[in-house]
């Protein structure tokens, strides 16, 4: 670039102008997570703000939008996969807004935010007297979403015993409230989301295969921000304008060096992390040029995030630790089975599944 700053004025560099033009041409671009900027769509029947929050002109984000346009008019189940902070809820809203159910309310529910003991009643409701404290009938999310769309976030956190009921309501569109005997019928379009690998969970018997196949009718993978770095200037411009307006500041310039640093950072928290960083930068800025705390983006030596550990690896490591501590004694009051809270036969089965066996003397395990 010719200049040392990136501004939102006509004097900005040619590269920035091209990106800004692409942003304005992108269909229905608007704010992320509740930040709304109205624009008109130039892509056929898409309603204004149907893609609210999905800012970007990259091929990756345009591919997501095209997939949404394809599946939205149907009643098929959609499975959104992607890292946290990538905007899965925004995509679910776009699916709903472009569907025949758009005049109904989108019902949202985070399966990881509710204790497992309450999950069934939250999803399917309960009758009065179903349990202590149930003083009145309560409708679950499926009934609330009748004739509309239900967005189930973190669907990988649903325990196996409730997955059976979820499978039934998806296949038959019917269920019973907790403590009830009457079968309730609903017409619900489901959009599910997860940041976990459901296929791997199926292989580890942590997720039902039949439910996985029922959810995986139309999968959409939301790309991480590091896979679409060309969209970072557009996102940064938007968040800068939004937070400047909220805080009654007049900041219209992002230094070129700052923008380059933003595009080089891996953003493990994705768009949500970028949004929070820009908010902090606006708070710290007193003039018209953004002062971003770039030192906060540096990862200290030795503080690199460790690679993710699978559930199988964690389970194997923990069982192996207890086996060593009990000198490989499985049963009895001081055996590994009691320490692990398992039956001896269950522990033996898990050891076979994980390939754990008592080491030969003189050979480390």
C-alpha positions in Angstrom: 0.0 0.0 0.0 1.1 3.6 -0.7 0.0 5.1 2.6 1.0 4.3 6.1 -2.6 4.2 7.4 -5.9 2.6 6.4 -8.7 5.0 6.6 -12.4 5.0 5.7 -12.1 8.2 3.6 -11.7 8.6 -0.2 -8.0 9.1 0.2 -7.4 5.5 1.4 -5.3 3.1 -0.7 -6.5 1.3 -3.8 -6.4 -2.1 -2.1 -8.6 -0.9 0.8 -11.1 0.7 -1.7 -11.3 -2.6 -3.6 -12.0 -4.5 -0.4 -14.5 -1.9 0.8 -16.3 -2.0 -2.5 -16.5 -5.8 -2.3 -17.9 -5.5 1.2 -20.6 -3.1 0.1 -21.4 -5.4 -2.8 -21.6 -8.4 -0.6 -25.2 -9.3 0.0 -27.0 -8.2 3.2 -23.8 -7.6 5.2 -24.4 -6.3 8.8 -23.2 -6.5 12.4 -21.9 -9.6 14.2 -23.9 -10.9 17.2 -26.6 -8.3 17.6 -24.8 -5.4 15.8 -27.1 -4.6 12.8 -26.3 -2.6 9.7 -29.1 -2.6 7.1 -28.3 -3.2 3.5 -30.0 -4.4 0.4 -29.5 -7.8 -1.1 -28.5 -8.1 -4.8 -29.0 -11.8 -4.9 -32.5 -12.5 -5.9 -35.2 -13.3 -3.2 -32.9 -12.9 -0.2 -34.7 -10.6 2.3 -32.9 -7.6 3.8 -30.6 -8.6 6.7 -31.1 -12.3 6.0 -27.4 -12.7 6.5 -27.0 -10.3 9.4 -23.6 -10.6 10.9 -21.9 -12.6 8.1 -19.6 -9.9 7.0 -17.1 -10.7 4.3 -16.5 -11.1 0.6 -14.2 -14.1 0.8 -14.9 -17.2 -1.2 -15.3 -19.2 2.1 -18.1 -17.0 3.5 -19.8 -16.7 0.1 -19.8 -20.5 -0.1 -21.6 -20.6 3.3 -24.2 -18.1 2.1 -24.8 -20.1 -1.1 -25.4 -23.3 0.9 -27.8 -21.4 3.2 -29.8 -20.2 0.1 -29.9 -23.7 -1.2 -31.3 -25.4 1.9 -33.3 -22.6 3.6 -36.5 -23.1 1.5 -36.7 -26.7 2.5 -37.7 -28.2 5.8 -34.5 -30.4 6.0 -32.4 -30.5 9.1 -29.2 -28.5 8.9 -26.0 -29.3 10.9 -23.7 -26.4 11.4 -20.1 -27.3 12.2 -17.3 -25.0 13.2 -15.1 -23.6 15.9 -16.5 -21.4 18.7 -17.0 -17.7 17.7 -17.4 -18.3 14.0 -21.0 -17.3 13.8 -23.0 -20.5 13.8 -26.0 -18.8 15.4 -26.0 -16.1 12.7 -26.1 -18.8 10.1 -29.0 -20.5 11.8 -30.8 -17.2 11.8 -30.2 -16.8 8.1 -31.6 -20.3 7.4 -34.7 -19.3 9.3 -35.0 -15.9 7.7 -34.8 -17.3 4.2 -37.3 -20.1 4.9 -41.1 -20.2 4.7 -41.1 -20.1 8.5 -39.5 -16.7 8.7 -42.7 -15.0 10.1 -42.5 -17.2 13.2 -40.0 -16.8 16.0 -36.7 -18.6 15.9 -36.3 -20.5 19.1 -32.7 -20.8 20.3 -31.4 -23.3 23.0 -27.9 -24.0 24.1 -27.6 -27.6 25.2 -24.4 -27.0 27.1 -25.9 -24.2 29.3 -28.3 -26.5 31.1 -27.5 -29.3 33.6 -28.1 -32.7 32.1 -30.8 -33.4 34.7 -32.9 -30.5 33.5 -32.2 -30.9 29.7 -35.1 -33.3 29.0 -37.7 -31.0 30.7 -36.3 -27.9 28.9 -36.5 -29.6 25.5 -39.8 -31.5 25.9 -41.6 -29.7 28.8 -43.3 -31.3 31.8 -46.7 -31.8 33.4 -47.7 -30.4 36.7 -46.6 -32.8 39.5 -44.0 -34.5 37.2 -41.4 -33.9 40.0 -41.0 -31.8 43.1 -41.4 -28.2 42.3 -43.4 -28.8 39.1 -46.4 -26.7 40.2 -47.7 -26.0 36.7 -47.3 -27.4 33.2 -44.4 -26.1 31.2 -43.9 -26.2 27.5 -40.6 -27.3 26.1 -38.6 -25.8 23.3 -40.0 -28.2 20.7 -43.6 -27.0 21.5 -42.5 -23.4 21.5 -40.9 -23.9 18.1 -44.0 -25.5 16.5 -44.4 -24.3 12.9 -41.1 -22.5 13.3 -37.4 -23.2 13.5 -35.5 -24.6 16.6 -31.8 -23.9 16.8 -30.0 -26.4 19.1 -26.5 -25.1 19.9 -23.8 -27.5 21.3 -25.8 -30.5 20.3 -22.8 -32.7 21.0 -23.3 -32.1 24.7 -26.7 -33.9 24.8 -26.4 -37.2 26.9 -27.1 -40.5 25.3 -30.3 -41.1 27.2 -31.9 -37.9 25.8 -30.5 -38.5 22.3 -33.1 -41.3 22.0 -36.0 -38.9 22.6 -34.4 -36.3 20.3 -34.2 -38.9 17.5 -37.8 -39.8 17.9 -39.1 -36.2 17.7 -37.0 -35.6 14.6 -38.2 -38.8 12.8 -41.9 -38.8 14.0 -42.4 -35.2 15.0 -44.0 -36.4 18.3 -43.0 -36.8 22.0 -44.5 -36.8 25.5 -43.9 -34.2 28.1 -42.0 -35.3 31.2 -44.5 -36.9 33.5 -47.2 -37.0 30.8 -48.9 -39.8 28.9 -50.4 -37.8 26.0 -48.4 -37.7 22.8 -47.8 -34.2 21.5 -47.3 -33.6 17.8 -45.2 -30.7 16.4 -44.0 -29.4 13.1 -40.4 -28.2 13.8 -37.5 -27.4 11.5 -34.3 -28.1 13.3 -30.9 -26.4 12.9 -28.2 -28.0 15.1 -24.7 -26.7 15.7 -21.6 -28.1 17.3 -17.9 -27.3 17.7 -17.1 -31.0 18.3 -16.4 -33.8 15.8 -19.7 -35.8 16.0 -18.4 -38.5 13.6 -15.5 -39.1 16.0 -17.9 -39.1 18.9 -19.9 -41.8 17.1 -16.8 -44.0 16.7 -16.1 -43.5 20.4 -19.8 -44.5 21.2 -20.3 -41.0 22.8 -23.0 -40.1 20.3 -25.7 -42.2 18.7 -24.9 -43.0 15.0 -28.6 -43.0 14.0 -29.0 -39.5 15.5 -25.9 -38.3 13.8 -27.1 -39.4 10.4 -30.5 -37.8 11.1 -28.8 -34.5 12.0 -26.3 -34.7 9.2 -28.8 -34.3 6.4 -27.3 -31.0 5.2 -24.0 -30.1 6.9 -22.5 -26.6 6.6 -19.0 -26.0 7.8 -18.4 -22.4 9.1 -14.8 -21.4 8.3 -12.6 -20.1 11.1 -11.4 -16.5 10.7 -7.8 -17.6 10.0 -9.2 -19.3 6.8 -10.6 -16.0 5.5 -8.1 -13.3 6.6 -9.2 -11.1 3.6 -12.4 -10.4 5.5 -10.6 -9.0 8.6 -10.3 -5.4 7.2 -14.1 -5.4 6.5 -14.9 -6.8 10.0 -12.4 -4.4 11.6 -14.0 -1.4 9.8 -17.5 -2.5 10.9 -16.6 -3.0 14.5 -14.6 0.3 14.7 -17.6 2.2 13.3 -20.0 0.5 15.6 -18.1 0.9 18.8 -17.1 4.5 18.0 -20.7 5.3 17.6 -21.7 3.6 20.8 -18.9 5.4 22.8 -19.5 8.7 21.0 -16.0 8.8 19.6 -14.7 9.9 16.2 -12.2 7.3 15.1 -11.9 6.9 11.3 -8.4 5.6 10.8 -6.7 2.2 11.4 -2.9 2.3 10.9 -1.7 0.0 8.1 0.7 -1.7 10.5 -2.2 -2.5 12.9 -4.3 -3.9 10.1 -1.4 -6.1 8.9 -1.0 -7.4 12.5 -4.7 -8.1 12.7 -4.5 -10.2 9.6 -1.4 -12.1 10.8 -3.0 -13.1 14.2 -4.5 -16.6 14.2 -7.6 -15.5 16.2 -8.4 -18.8 18.1 -11.6 -17.1 19.3 -12.5 -16.2 15.7 -14.8 -13.3 14.9 -15.9 -13.0 18.6 -12.3 -12.5 19.7 -11.7 -9.9 17.0 -14.9 -8.1 18.0 -13.8 -7.9 21.6 -10.3 -6.8 20.7 -11.7 -3.9 18.6 -14.0 -2.9 21.4 -11.0 -2.7 23.8 -9.0 -0.8 21.2 -11.8 1.8 20.8 -12.0 2.2 24.6 -8.2 3.0 24.7 -8.2 5.4 21.8 -8.5 9.1 22.4 -7.9 10.6 19.0 -9.1 9.9 15.4 -6.5 7.1 14.8 -7.2 3.8 16.4 -4.7 2.8 19.2 -4.9 -1.0 19.3 -3.1 -2.9 22.2 -1.2 -5.1 19.8 0.9 -6.4 22.6 -2.2 -8.3 23.8 -2.0 -10.4 20.6 1.5 -11.7 21.2 1.7 -15.3 22.5 4.5 -15.6 25.0 7.1 -18.3 24.5 6.1 -21.5 26.1 2.5 -20.4 26.2 1.5 -22.0 23.0 -1.9 -23.7 23.3 -1.6 -27.5 23.7 -3.2 -29.6 21.0 -6.7 -30.8 21.7 -7.0 -34.1 23.6 -9.8 -36.4 22.4 -12.2 -38.0 24.8 -10.7 -41.4 24.1 -7.2 -40.2 24.9 -8.3 -38.5 28.1 -10.2 -41.6 29.2 -7.3 -43.9 28.4 -4.9 -41.7 30.3 -7.0 -41.5 33.4 -7.7 -45.3 33.5 -4.1 -46.0 33.0 -3.1 -43.7 35.9 -5.6 -45.4 38.3 -4.4 -48.9 37.2 -0.8 -47.9 38.0 -1.8 -46.5 41.3 -3.6 -49.7 42.2 -0.8 -51.9 40.9 -3.2 -53.2 38.2 -5.6 -54.7 40.8 -9.1 -54.5 39.2 -11.5 -55.7 41.8 -11.9 -55.6 45.5 -12.4 -52.6 47.8 -9.1 -51.0 46.8 -9.2 -52.0 43.2 -9.2 -49.8 40.1 -12.9 -50.4 39.4 -14.0 -48.9 42.7 -11.7 -46.0 42.3 -13.2 -45.3 38.8 -16.8 -45.8 40.0 -17.2 -48.8 37.6 -18.2 -52.4 37.8 -15.2 -54.7 37.3 -16.7 -56.2 34.1 -17.3 -52.6 32.7 -13.6 -51.7 33.5 -12.4 -54.9 31.7 -14.5 -54.0 28.7 -13.1 -50.5 28.6 -9.6 -51.8 28.9 -10.1 -54.1 25.9 -11.7 -51.3 23.9 -8.8 -48.9 24.7 -6.1 -51.6 24.2 -4.9 -51.4 27.8 -3.3 -54.5 29.3 -0.9 -55.2 32.2 2.6 -54.6 31.0 5.1 -57.5 30.8 7.6 -57.2 33.7 10.6 -55.1 32.6 8.6 -53.4 29.8 7.3 -49.9 30.5 3.7 -49.0 29.5 
